[in-house]
Amino acid sequence: MSLYYFLSWIGFPLLTLIFYGLFFLQLKAAIERTAWSSDKKQKCRNRIVVGFILWGIVVSVASLSGFTGNFSFFPLNAMPLLGIPLITTLILLFTSATKDILTQISIESITILQVFRVFVEIILWLLFIQNLLPEQMTFEGRNWDILAGLSALLAARFFVKRKSLMIAWNIFGLALLINIVTIALLSMPTPFRYFHNEPSNTLVTHFPFIFLPTFLVPLAYILHLLSLRKLFMKP
């Protein structure tokens, strides 16, 4: 196993552990600052941890079994893994519990976490130079998501006092994310394939690369949606 492949292989799970861990620490601290009872705080923390663990097990089993890599069933086999995080996020986004937590989290801390997208793009580039991913999925092609990661620290430092700029930056980040997700789908060996250069985008359906679409992509839009939700909350 080459060094590049080893770094690529451990990259997505490692980023998942690190940045979900940092995200959980923020949520945990915010939960502690709420006016909830101790029992409610503990239940909320436990549900978050159990939810992440169960989702990791589901994703791992689905990819290791070959279920996600079977393109004869695509997109039926992909819809649950891509849809469940999004639907869950949209449901929880407007609950009173989320609102209580968001009042205790700063926009800066949510925004800074988006820097993980720089590391994601580096891993994608490592996979590309090993001829494991098509060029359009990297910053050498049509993927400009690295701009969101690079600008995250600047946004956290200079935009937080300007609500309109923070809203615009989050919308910009979501647009970049939608762009690469669309490119990834159109690079897969399906009837909807638009990019016919090889290799096709099949690697992200296999373990451990499956952590990219099922954990890291959701983390990016979760942070954006939470930030926008907080920005539009009444003081």
N, C-alpha and C positions, 0 to 999 in steps of 0.2 A: 504494500500500500504506500503510495507516494505521500509526501508531506502535504501537498496541496489537497489531495483527496481526504486525508485524515482531518485536516482543518475544516474542510467542507462538510465532512460527515458529522463531526461533533458540533459544528457551528450553530445550527438552528436549535438543537436541544439546549445547548449551553446558553444561548441568548434568551431562550424561553425561561430557563431557570433563573437567570440573573435578573432580567427586567420584570418578569412577573413577580419575582421576590421583592424587588424594589417597589413595585406597584402595590403589592400586598402590605408592605410596611407603611406606605402612605395611607392606605385604607384603614389599617389597624390603628394608626395614630389618630386619624380623623374620627373613627368610631369611638375611641376613648374620650374624645373631647365633646361628644354629643351629650345631650341630657337624658339619654336612654338609661334604663335600669341595667345593672351589672349582668343580669340574666340575658337580656336582649342583646347586649353587646357581645357576650360570649357566643350566643346562637348565631349572630351575624358573621362573626369571624370563622366559626366552624363551618358554616354553609359555604363561605367563599373558598376555604381550603379544600373541603370535600368536593365541591364543584370542579375545581381545577384538577384535582387528582383523578376523579371519575372521567372527566373529559380526556385527560391524558391516556387513560387506560383504553377508552373507546377508540380514540384516534390510533393508538399503537396497534391494537388488535385488528382494526379495519385495514391498516396498511400492511402489517406483517402477514395477514391472511391472503393478501392479493386482491381483496375486495375493491379497494380504491384504484388499483392499477388495471382493472378490467374495463377497457374502453368500449367493449361491446354493450355495456350497460350505461355508459355515460350519456347524459348527466345524472341519471337516476341514482347512481351510487355516490355521486359527489354532492348532490343537493343537501342531504342531511348534515354532512360534515361542514359544508359552507354556510348552510342556512341556520342551523341551530345557534351558533354564537351570535349571528346578526339579529335573529328574532328575539333571543334572550336579552340582548343589549337594549333593543328598542323597547321591550316591555319594561325592563327594570329602570330605564332612563327616566321615566316620568313618575316613578313611585315616590311616596313621601320619605321612605328610608333613604333613597338615593339623594333626595334634596337635602335631608339632614346631614348626610355625609359630605356633600359638596360644599355646604356652608363652612365646613372645617378644613377644606383643602384649598391651597392657593393655586391660582392659574399657573404660576411659575413652575411649581413642582410637577404638574401634569404635563406641561409643555416640554420641560427638560428631558423627560423620559423618551420623547420622540427621537432622541439622538441615536437610539438603537437601529434606526433605519439605515444609518451610514454603514454599520457592520453587516447588515443584511445585504446591502448592495455589494460590499466587498466579497462576501461569500458567493453571491450570484456570479460575480466576475471570475472568481476562482473556478467555479463550475464551468463557465463558458470557455476559459482557456484550456480546460481539459476536454473540451468538445462534449460536454454532458448537458449543456443548455444552449438554446439558440441565442444569437447575438442580440436580437431585439429585446430580450429580457434583461439586458445589462445597461449600464450607463454609456457603453460604447454604441448601443443601438437606440432603442426608443423608450427606455426606462429612465425617467428623470426623478424617481422617488428619492434619490440621494439628496436632492435639494431640500426636501423637508427635514431630513436629519441634520444636514449642515446648518440650516437656518434656525433650528430649534433653540439653540442657546442664545442666538441673537434675539429671537422673538421673546424668549423668557426674560431677557435683560432690558430690551428697549421698547417692546410693544405693550407690555402689561398695563401701562398707564393709559393706553389708548384703546378703548373698547372696540372701536371700528377696525383698527389695525389687527387686533387679535382675532376678530371674527373673520376678516379677510384672509389672514394667515391660515386659520383652520380650514376654511373652505378650499384654499389653495392646496393644502396638504391632502384633503380628501380627494380633490380632483387628480392629483398625482397618483394616489392610491388606486382610484378607479381606472386610470390609464393603464397601469401595469397589470392589474387583475384582468382587464379586457384583453391585453396583449397575451397574457399567459393562457387564457382560455382559447384564443384564436390561434395559438401555436400548438395546440394539442391535436393528436391524430383522430379527429372526429369529422363528421360531414360539414361542420361549421368552420373548419380550419381555413385561415386566410394566409398565414405565413407558412410557406411550404419549404423553407430552407431547413436543412437538417443540422443537428438532431431535433426532433419534435420535443415538445415539452411533456415528457412523461415522468421525469425524475421526481417531481414534487408530489407524485402520488404514492411514492415508496418511502418506507421508514429508513432513516429518521427525517428525511427531507419534507415529509408530510407536515412537520411542525411549522413550516413556513405558512401555508394557507390556512391551517387550522388554529394556530396560536399567535403567530407574529403579525399576520395581516389583521386579525381581529384586534390585537392590542393597539395597532395604529389607529383603527377607526374608533375603538372604544375611547381612547384618550382624546381624539378630536371631538367626539360626540359629548363626552363629559365636559370638556372645555366649553363647547358651545352652549350646553345646557346651563352651565354656571354663568356664562356671560349674559344669557338672556333671563336669568333669575332676577326677581325684584330684590333690591338691596334690603 
